[in-house]
Amino acid sequence: MSAPTLTLFPVKNPELSADDIALLAHLESNVEGAWMDCCVSLAKIRDHEGGRLWNQEYQTFNEYVYTRFNYSSQHALRQLAAGEFVLALENSRCGAPYPLHESQVRPIVQKLPENRRVECWVQICNKHQGVDIKAHVVEAEVIEFKKKIPKEELIGTRRAGKPKGSKPDATEAARQQSVRLLLKLEEATRSLPLHSEITRLLKPVLHLINRKR
């Protein structure tokens, strides 16, 4: 499946069956629950029989999630991408643990082609086994993983509005540098007492330096 989109479908008839209504109620209750249930259920609602569960009353999925859950399109896209990743991880049967937060998934789904995401997550989990992996650690690992992927595989994974072949802007380069610095800092101080507190205090300093560049 390609990157998630808030697609447009015409309203369809006939009306939802009793089974469809029950399925929709079940999935919507999950959306309002834990983050992983939310992400996966949103993806299932969007894709079930070409959008049948939501497009009886709404012209777009964007309209549906905003009206039903008060989700912005950006938030919905992030949740959908995370849901698709969790489903892919489940279908792969690789045995890797599930992510604990949507923010852990975000760098993977934003920066990597679909066929590489589970592989990257497995490598990250193997390297940081037994650790609640922070989002900036995942991002740093994704940056390194992406360097090993042939360029032709990365076509189509660039962010919208970014011209092909264009170089990262200064802000993005600085942000990536701060991510690498934070990862090195955590590795260097892991054996020291209060290392997490040290890292937490230094994060805003690194971000401030980047903003002033």
C-alpha positions as CSV (number, residue, x, y, z in Angstrom):
1,M,0.0,0.0,0.0
2,S,1.3,3.5,-0.9
3,A,1.5,6.4,1.5
4,P,-1.9,7.0,3.1
5,T,-4.2,9.5,1.6
6,L,-7.5,11.0,2.5
7,T,-9.3,9.7,-0.6
8,L,-12.5,10.8,-2.2
9,F,-15.3,8.4,-3.0
10,P,-18.9,8.9,-4.2
11,V,-21.6,8.1,-1.7
12,K,-22.7,4.5,-2.3
13,N,-25.9,2.5,-1.9
14,P,-27.4,0.3,-0.6
15,E,-27.2,1.3,3.1
16,L,-24.9,-0.5,5.5
17,S,-25.9,-4.0,6.6
18,A,-26.3,-4.9,10.2
19,D,-22.9,-6.6,10.1
20,D,-21.3,-3.4,8.6
21,I,-22.9,-1.3,11.3
22,A,-21.6,-3.6,14.0
23,L,-18.1,-3.7,12.5
24,L,-18.0,0.1,12.2
25,A,-19.2,0.6,15.8
26,H,-16.5,-1.9,17.0
27,L,-13.7,-0.2,15.0
28,E,-14.8,3.3,16.1
29,S,-14.7,2.3,19.7
30,N,-11.1,1.2,19.2
31,V,-10.3,4.5,17.6
32,E,-11.2,6.1,20.9
33,G,-9.0,3.7,22.8
34,A,-5.3,2.9,22.9
35,W,-3.1,4.4,20.3
36,M,-2.3,1.2,18.4
37,D,-5.9,0.1,18.3
38,C,-6.7,3.6,17.1
39,C,-4.2,3.6,14.2
40,V,-5.1,0.1,13.0
41,S,-8.8,0.6,13.3
42,L,-8.6,3.9,11.3
43,A,-6.8,2.1,8.5
44,K,-9.4,-0.7,8.5
45,I,-12.3,1.8,8.4
46,R,-10.7,3.6,5.5
47,D,-10.0,0.6,3.4
48,H,-12.8,-1.8,4.2
49,E,-14.5,-2.6,0.8
50,G,-13.2,0.5,-0.8
51,G,-14.4,2.8,2.0
52,R,-17.9,1.4,2.4
53,L,-18.0,1.9,6.2
54,W,-17.6,5.7,6.0
55,N,-18.6,6.9,2.6
56,Q,-22.3,6.4,3.0
57,E,-22.6,9.7,4.8
58,Y,-19.3,11.5,4.0
59,Q,-17.8,12.5,0.7
60,T,-14.2,12.3,1.9
61,F,-12.4,10.4,4.6
62,N,-11.0,13.7,5.8
63,E,-14.6,14.9,6.4
64,Y,-15.4,11.6,8.3
65,V,-12.5,11.7,10.7
66,Y,-12.9,15.4,11.4
67,T,-16.7,15.1,12.0
68,R,-16.5,11.8,14.0
69,F,-13.3,12.3,16.0
70,N,-12.3,15.9,15.5
71,Y,-9.1,14.8,13.8
72,S,-7.2,17.2,11.5
73,S,-6.1,15.7,8.2
74,Q,-2.4,15.8,9.3
75,H,-3.2,13.9,12.5
76,A,-5.3,11.4,10.7
77,L,-2.6,10.8,8.1
78,R,0.0,10.1,10.9
79,Q,-2.4,7.7,12.6
80,L,-3.2,5.9,9.3
81,A,0.5,5.5,8.5
82,A,1.2,4.1,11.9
83,G,-1.8,1.7,11.5
84,E,-0.5,0.5,8.1
85,F,2.9,-0.1,9.6
86,V,1.5,-2.1,12.6
87,L,-0.5,-4.2,10.2
88,A,2.6,-4.8,8.0
89,L,4.6,-5.8,11.1
90,E,1.8,-8.2,12.2
91,N,1.6,-9.8,8.7
92,S,5.4,-10.2,8.5
93,R,5.4,-12.5,11.6
94,C,8.9,-11.4,12.2
95,G,8.6,-11.6,16.0
96,A,9.7,-8.0,16.6
97,P,7.9,-6.1,19.4
98,Y,5.3,-3.6,18.5
99,P,6.1,0.1,18.8
100,L,4.9,1.7,22.0
101,H,4.2,5.2,20.6
102,E,3.1,6.6,17.3
103,S,6.2,8.9,17.4
104,Q,8.4,5.8,17.2
105,V,6.8,4.9,13.9
106,R,6.8,8.3,12.3
107,P,10.4,8.5,11.1
108,I,10.1,5.1,9.5
109,V,6.9,5.7,7.6
110,Q,8.0,9.2,6.5
111,K,11.5,8.4,5.3
112,L,11.6,4.8,4.1
113,P,9.9,3.0,1.2
114,E,7.1,0.6,2.3
115,N,9.1,-2.6,1.6
116,R,12.0,-1.5,3.9
117,R,10.1,-0.4,7.0
118,V,9.7,-3.7,8.8
119,E,13.3,-4.6,8.1
120,C,14.5,-1.3,9.6
121,W,12.3,-1.7,12.7
122,V,13.6,-5.2,13.3
123,Q,17.2,-4.0,13.1
124,I,16.4,-1.1,15.5
125,C,14.8,-3.5,18.0
126,N,17.7,-6.0,17.8
127,K,20.2,-3.2,18.4
128,H,18.3,-1.6,21.3
129,Q,16.8,-4.7,22.8
130,G,14.9,-4.3,26.0
131,V,14.9,-0.5,25.8
132,D,11.9,1.8,25.4
133,I,13.3,3.3,22.2
134,K,12.9,7.0,22.0
135,A,11.6,8.6,18.8
136,H,14.9,10.5,18.2
137,V,16.8,7.3,18.5
138,V,14.6,5.7,15.9
139,E,15.1,8.7,13.6
140,A,18.8,8.5,13.9
141,E,18.8,4.8,13.1
142,V,16.5,5.5,10.1
143,I,18.9,8.1,8.8
144,E,21.7,5.6,8.9
145,F,19.6,2.8,7.5
146,K,18.4,5.0,4.6
147,K,22.0,5.6,3.5
148,K,22.3,1.9,2.6
149,I,19.2,1.8,0.4
150,P,19.7,2.2,-3.4
151,K,18.6,5.6,-4.7
152,E,16.1,4.1,-7.1
153,E,14.2,2.5,-4.2
154,L,13.8,5.9,-2.5
155,I,11.9,7.4,-5.5
156,G,8.4,8.4,-4.3
157,T,9.4,8.6,-0.6
158,R,10.3,12.3,-0.7
159,R,8.0,14.6,1.1
160,A,5.4,16.4,-1.0
161,G,6.6,19.6,-2.5
162,K,10.3,18.6,-2.4
163,P,11.7,18.8,-5.9
164,K,13.5,15.7,-7.1
165,G,17.2,16.0,-6.5
166,S,17.0,19.0,-4.3
167,K,19.3,19.2,-1.3
168,P,18.0,19.2,2.3
169,D,17.5,22.8,3.6
170,A,19.6,24.1,6.5
171,T,16.9,23.6,9.0
172,E,16.4,19.9,8.1
173,A,20.2,19.3,8.1
174,A,20.5,21.0,11.5
175,R,17.7,18.9,12.9
176,Q,19.2,15.7,11.7
177,Q,22.5,16.7,13.2
178,S,20.9,17.3,16.6
179,V,19.2,13.9,16.4
180,R,22.7,12.3,15.8
181,L,24.2,14.2,18.7
182,L,21.4,13.2,21.0
183,L,21.9,9.5,20.1
184,K,25.6,9.7,20.7
185,L,25.0,11.5,24.0
186,E,22.7,8.8,25.2
187,E,25.1,6.0,24.2
188,A,28.0,7.8,25.9
189,T,26.2,8.5,29.2
190,R,24.1,5.3,29.5
191,S,26.4,3.8,32.2
192,L,26.4,7.1,34.2
193,P,23.9,7.8,37.0
194,L,21.0,10.0,36.0
195,H,22.0,9.8,32.3
196,S,18.4,10.2,31.2
197,E,18.1,13.4,33.2
198,I,21.4,14.8,31.7
199,T,20.0,14.0,28.2
200,R,16.7,15.7,29.0
201,L,18.4,18.9,30.1
202,L,20.7,19.1,27.1
203,K,17.9,18.6,24.5
204,P,16.6,22.2,24.5
205,V,20.2,23.5,24.3
206,L,20.9,21.5,21.1
207,H,17.5,22.6,19.6
208,L,18.3,26.3,20.4
209,I,21.7,26.0,18.7
210,N,20.1,24.6,15.6
211,R,17.5,27.4,15.5
212,K,20.3,30.0,15.6
213,R,22.2,28.6,12.7
